């Protein structure tokens, strides 16, 4: 059967507007489309394929497990799930792990845990979840409500209640809002969809202090910035603040769907038998691939490469910013980098993305005003240089604003 972009419009729900390009294979930092045109991948499937395409260790893990056991449900457990959970506990603050299939499901579990923990230990009055404008935590009704972007909730009312949104990095607003009624403060160490905006150390430290004072859980959403992308396995490990709960997905499976909620023993105790679950969560295939990906992304070699390539990328973007005047430098952590468009180009991130694609470079937007670059963590120095060269060509084609 021959399929084209037109096939999408004929058979798919119209909630996406994908590119006309249909990739059919990938290797490392590159993908090829139906016409065998090659593209450098500086998107990683929205920070998912952290080890590039068709990494041999992930292929080997999947193939080996595929010949053994695919699914059991959580009526039983399985070796790959226990091995991956043990590795996550070994490498992080966490004592306990819950597996699911996506970042939204990991956040759904975390928010339910926060409410249950507060209700069990302190009573039903303690139910306020504090989140932040421009946050993104998933597309379930609960997670999209906790996320602070009205465009994702319009038309889906009535929304779950008990959620307060504050300005990100606003110390005074945070201190004024957290109280005895608060069950959790939820934040991304680097807001992804909100424009690649890092939290300040002062903001994170205050969130920790207030949660401790008012017996609330501090939840870090590291779905996008985790799994080596920030330059450490998880961003919290270089920010001086440890959460009670952390959610992760995307790069955890290197492209195979898997998500996880990590928690301290004390927090996790509230999700007792029967309070939450997932039919596919922790399935052997996902966990076998996840263990292979986690072992690789936590290695010193990968994390050292993230640091080196991050410097190379940001230096290159600074040169392009000066030369073309389309964006103003960069911000972010590791290999999750945003390039904010200058005033004359505000709202035109899609134009830059399309121009880059014409030159064989796949990049992303983080809203209409910020370019997002998230290349594989193991990208080579040569491929990074080539990607910057292609971006420069695209910017030349666009021309400077009038």
URBEL-V265220 format. One record per residue. N is the residue number from 1. PSI is psi in radians with two decimals (999 if undefined). Layout:
BEGIN
N & PSI
N & PSI
END
This chain:
BEGIN
1 & 2.22
2 & 2.19
3 & 2.60
4 & 3.12
5 & -0.57
6 & -0.55
7 & -0.63
8 & -0.85
9 & -0.42
10 & -0.48
11 & -0.20
12 & 2.62
13 & 2.40
14 & 0.64
15 & -0.08
16 & 2.79
17 & 1.26
18 & 2.84
19 & 2.76
20 & -0.34
21 & 2.34
22 & 1.75
23 & 2.51
24 & -0.28
25 & 2.80
26 & 2.74
27 & 2.11
28 & -2.18
29 & 0.20
30 & 2.63
31 & 2.78
32 & 2.47
33 & -3.03
34 & -0.46
35 & 0.16
36 & 0.40
37 & 2.44
38 & 2.48
39 & 2.48
40 & 2.33
41 & 1.76
42 & 0.43
43 & -0.56
44 & 0.68
45 & 0.70
46 & 1.06
47 & 0.63
48 & -0.93
49 & 1.20
50 & -0.39
51 & 0.36
52 & -2.96
53 & 2.44
54 & 0.82
55 & 2.27
56 & -0.60
57 & -0.57
58 & -0.69
59 & -0.78
60 & -0.73
61 & -0.74
62 & -0.79
63 & -0.74
64 & -0.80
65 & -0.56
66 & -0.46
67 & 0.03
68 & -1.09
69 & 2.28
70 & -0.79
71 & 2.52
72 & -0.53
73 & 3.04
74 & 0.26
75 & -0.47
76 & 2.86
77 & -3.12
78 & 2.76
79 & -0.84
80 & -0.66
81 & -0.76
82 & -0.62
83 & -0.74
84 & -0.75
85 & -0.73
86 & -0.68
87 & -0.71
88 & -0.72
89 & -0.73
90 & -0.65
91 & -0.11
92 & -3.08
93 & -0.31
94 & 2.66
95 & -0.41
96 & 2.66
97 & 2.42
98 & 2.24
99 & 2.54
100 & -2.72
101 & -0.12
102 & 2.94
103 & -0.68
104 & -0.74
105 & -0.64
106 & -0.73
107 & -0.66
108 & -0.76
109 & -0.72
110 & -0.70
111 & -0.66
112 & -0.69
113 & -0.76
114 & -0.80
115 & -0.76
116 & -0.72
117 & -0.77
118 & -0.75
119 & -0.76
120 & -0.71
121 & -0.46
122 & -0.25
123 & 2.89
124 & -0.27
125 & -0.38
126 & 1.43
127 & 0.05
128 & 2.23
129 & 2.19
130 & 2.19
131 & -2.96
132 & 2.56
133 & 2.53
134 & 0.13
135 & 2.78
136 & 2.17
137 & 0.11
138 & -3.13
139 & 0.10
140 & 2.86
141 & -0.67
142 & -0.86
143 & -0.60
144 & -0.44
145 & -0.67
146 & -0.64
147 & 2.57
148 & 0.78
149 & 1.89
150 & -0.50
151 & -0.40
152 & -0.16
153 & -0.25
154 & 2.25
155 & -0.07
156 & 0.22
157 & 2.73
158 & 2.50
159 & 2.74
160 & 2.47
161 & -3.04
162 & 0.42
163 & 2.25
164 & 2.26
165 & 2.40
166 & 2.82
167 & 2.40
168 & 2.44
169 & 0.31
170 & 1.80
171 & -0.78
172 & -0.74
173 & -0.70
174 & -0.81
175 & -0.62
176 & -0.49
177 & -0.60
178 & 2.27
179 & -2.91
180 & -0.35
181 & -0.16
182 & 2.24
183 & -0.39
184 & 2.59
185 & 2.18
186 & 2.21
187 & 2.74
188 & 2.19
189 & -0.55
190 & 1.96
191 & 2.13
192 & -1.26
193 & -0.35
194 & 0.19
195 & 0.33
196 & 1.07
197 & 1.91
198 & 2.52
199 & 2.53
200 & 2.71
201 & -0.65
202 & -0.68
203 & -0.78
204 & -0.74
205 & -0.71
206 & -0.70
207 & -0.74
208 & -0.79
209 & -0.76
210 & -0.66
211 & -0.71
212 & -0.75
213 & -0.67
214 & 0.24
215 & 0.80
216 & 2.75
217 & 2.42
218 & 2.06
219 & 2.16
220 & 2.17
221 & 1.78
222 & 0.61
223 & -0.76
224 & -0.67
225 & -0.07
226 & -3.03
227 & 0.82
228 & -0.23
229 & -0.52
230 & -0.21
231 & -0.27
232 & 2.93
233 & -0.85
234 & 2.59
235 & -0.62
236 & -0.45
237 & -0.19
238 & 0.20
239 & -0.05
240 & 0.19
241 & 2.29
242 & 2.24
243 & 3.02
244 & -0.52
245 & 2.45
246 & 2.37
247 & 2.53
248 & 2.71
249 & -2.24
250 & -1.79
251 & -0.15
252 & -0.62
253 & 0.05
254 & 0.33
255 & -0.33
256 & 2.29
257 & 2.06
258 & 2.43
259 & 2.86
260 & 2.54
261 & 2.18
262 & 2.45
263 & 2.75
264 & 2.82
265 & -0.70
266 & -0.78
267 & -0.76
268 & -0.46
269 & -0.41
270 & -0.40
271 & 1.26
272 & 3.06
273 & 2.21
274 & -0.10
275 & -0.36
276 & 2.78
277 & 3.05
278 & 2.15
279 & -0.83
280 & -0.25
281 & 2.25
282 & 0.37
283 & 2.65
284 & -0.66
285 & -0.89
286 & -0.73
287 & -0.56
288 & -0.79
289 & -0.71
290 & -0.70
291 & -0.73
292 & -0.75
293 & -0.76
294 & -0.73
295 & -0.70
296 & -0.83
297 & -0.39
298 & 0.00
299 & 2.57
300 & -0.64
301 & -0.77
302 & -0.81
303 & -0.59
304 & -0.66
305 & -0.66
306 & -0.79
307 & -0.78
308 & -0.78
309 & -0.50
310 & -0.79
311 & -0.76
312 & -0.75
313 & -0.80
314 & -0.62
315 & -0.73
316 & -0.69
317 & -0.61
318 & -0.71
319 & -0.79
320 & -0.61
321 & -0.76
322 & -0.70
323 & -0.58
324 & -0.36
325 & 0.43
326 & -0.70
327 & 2.90
328 & 1.36
329 & -2.60
330 & 2.88
331 & 2.89
332 & -2.79
333 & 2.50
334 & -2.15
335 & 0.65
336 & 1.64
337 & 2.35
338 & 2.50
339 & 1.75
340 & 2.31
341 & 2.53
342 & 2.91
343 & -0.73
344 & -0.31
345 & 0.10
346 & 2.41
347 & 0.04
348 & 0.47
349 & -0.61
350 & -0.61
351 & -0.72
352 & -0.72
353 & -0.77
354 & -0.68
355 & -0.72
356 & -0.72
357 & -0.65
358 & -0.42
359 & 0.26
360 & 0.60
361 & 2.19
362 & 1.99
363 & 3.08
364 & 3.00
365 & 2.70
366 & 1.25
367 & 3.08
368 & -0.22
369 & 0.08
370 & 2.26
371 & 2.51
372 & 2.25
373 & 2.15
374 & 1.17
375 & 2.91
376 & 2.59
377 & -0.41
378 & 0.34
379 & 2.51
380 & 2.81
381 & -0.70
382 & -0.74
383 & -0.61
384 & -0.78
385 & -0.71
386 & -0.68
387 & -0.74
388 & -0.65
389 & -0.77
390 & -0.66
391 & -0.71
392 & -0.71
393 & -0.73
394 & -0.74
395 & -0.63
396 & -0.75
397 & -0.68
398 & -0.57
399 & 2.82
400 & 2.60
401 & 2.60
402 & 999
END
